[in-house]
Amino acid sequence: TMINDIHGRDSIMNAHTKDIRATKPDFVVFNGDMASFMGSIADIEKDFMARASKNFSSDFPLVYVRGNHEARGPGYGEFLNLFPTSTGTPSQMFFHGPAAFLVLDCGEDKPDSDIEYGGTAAYDAYREQMAQWLKQAVASEEFKAAPVKIVLMHIPFENNAGWWGNNELKRLLLPILNEANVDVMLSGHNHSYSFRKVGSMKGVEFPILVNSNNDRVEVKVNNDEIKLNVLDATGKLLHEHVINVE
């Protein structure tokens, strides 16, 4: 189950997770921007983690994909202390069932020089380093052997020239992912739903589902296909997609 772009809205968080124990997901994905900025630990608890703890996180693993808003605020340096990974960075690779999951950190969406960051950002160099890590990850025998390959990244690739961060992600990561036989990318960020089929975006050789800030995605995977169901806060099915795994 994946939710994203909650931005501290407890009512939406509760609506999507209050009955989650009944569905028994293998794990839950926060795909970025769960808060508008990373304040104190008390703020993070208030914005989303207190609700997550009450509704599900004592029973199911949590995979946290850092969004651009989690890179802001005085508590941004606590992210990995609160949500550690096997790599020591927000990007990681893990395996579950037939699937390999690539969790990719998008960094910020504006140039490092933007006044918003007060001279503290260095995401251009950071994304270069992440691209080198990604090359090694997709070259591993474990990744190549996985029947299904899924990318989790907060900011999706776009057709047209976008913000600085979007363009840099596309320049650095897209060629690697195209060569890696990715089956689907799951993203958020745009606060609106879209499903980009193969061929609908120039140069992107896999589909991308962009989830809105008000809905959730339930993902079911086997060796042959990926089922993606998008549901609103009442549980109503809004969209469904089936991706055949080659």
Salt bridges, closest charged atoms under 4 A:
ASP5 OD1 - HIS7 NE2 3.91
ASP5 OD1 - HIS154 NE2 3.82
ASP5 OD1 - HIS191 NE2 3.30
ASP10 OD2 - ARG51 NH2 2.88
ASP19 OD2 - LYS18 NZ 3.16
ASP26 OD2 - HIS96 NE2 3.02
ASP33 OD2 - HIS7 NE2 3.79
ASP33 OD2 - HIS154 NE2 3.06
ASP47 OD1 - LYS46 NZ 3.20
ASP59 OD2 - ARG21 NE 2.30
ASP105 OD2 - ARG66 NH2 2.81
GLU108 OE2 - ARG72 NE 2.50
ASP109 OD1 - ARG72 NH2 3.45
ASP109 OD1 - LYS110 NZ 3.36
ASP109 OD2 - HIS189 NE2 3.99
GLU116 OE2 - ARG72 NH1 3.79
ASP124 OD1 - ARG127 NH2 3.02
GLU128 OE2 - ARG171 NH2 3.18
GLU158 OE1 - ARG196 NH2 3.00
GLU168 OE1 - ARG171 NH2 2.93
GLU218 OE2 - ARG216 NE 3.28
GLU225 OE2 - LYS227 NZ 3.69
